[in-house]
C-alpha cells in the first residue's frame, strides 16, 4: 500500500511540475498579491529565499514545485529523516539550516524573505519569532491554516484537511502558480473521496491516538489532521470533540472511552515499539480493547502534522480499518 501511494504521489508531482516550477523572472519581483495569513489580509511580494520549518512546511512547497524558491529548511529531531520523504530529492537541493526550534537569528542569518511555519509550532511569542516581529524586519511569513484557530487577533477555524487545501491554494497565489495548486488540491480531494467511499459501514470504531506521555497522555484534539484521518477512514477519535490541537488528557478519560483501535504517532526518540510496549504493560491501559486485541496502527510523524503526507496517512489507516472489518 505504501509503495503504491508513493508511486501515485510521485506521478502526480511529475504531472504538476513537468512544465517547471519557475515563477516568472524579471517582472515577477514586483508582483504583489493579497492573501490571508490566518484571518488577516496580508500583501505579499513573490518570495525568492524561503525558510521552511518542519516537514509539513517543506512538503507543501515541494509539492507545488517551488523548490527553486526555498533557501533552506529547519528540521527538529522529532521529524523522521528527510531521506525517507517522497521529496527527498528536493530536500537535497536546498540548505539544511538546523535541527533546533525556529528562531529569529537563524531566519535573519539566512537572509530569508519568507518563513513558513505554524502558530506555536514554529512561531512563538516566548521565543521571540512571530509574524508581527518578522513584519517589522521586512521578512514575509505564512502560517499553516490548521494552526490558526487560536492565533491572537486574527483567528481562523477550518477543519484540518480543508486547512491543508487552503494552504496549498494560498501558497499557489503567493507564488503565482494557482493552476498548479488547484490541480494538486483536486487530486488530493479525489484520493480522499475514494477512501471515504470505501469506509466500513456501521458504527465507527473508537480510536485513541497516542503521541507520548506516561504520567498523562498527549493526544490529538479536534483541530489536527489525525482527527480527519480517523473520521474519513471510518473511525471516531475519542478526543475529536476536544477544541484543541495536540493536547494533554488523562488516562482515566482514555480508559472510560474504551478505544477499540490505537494509533501510534511515530517520531524522533520515541519509537512506536516502545510506546506499544508501555501501553501493554501499563496497568491503566493493559485491559483496553485495543490493547487486548493488539489493534495498533503506526502513523508517521509527517502523516500526522499538516502537510501533503496527510493523504498517505489516511490511505494507510483506511486500509487497516478495512482489514479489521473483514
Secondary structure, 3 states (H helix, E strand, C coil): CHHHHHHHHHHHHHHHHCCCCCCCCHHHHHCEEEEEECCEEEEEECCCCEEEEHHHHHHHHHHCCCHHHEEEEECCCCCCCHHHCCCHHHHCCCEEEECCCCCHHHHHHCCCCEEEEEECEEEECCCCECHHHHHHCCCEEEECHHHHHHCCCCCCCCCHHHHHHHHHHHHHHHHCCHHHHHHHHHHHHHHHHHHHHCCCCCCCEEEEEECECCCCCEEECCCCHHHHHHHHHCEEECCCCCCCCEEECCHHHHHHHCCCEEEEEEECCECHHHHHHHHHHCCCCCCCHHHHCCCEEEEEHHHHCCCCCHHHHHHHHHHHHHHHHC
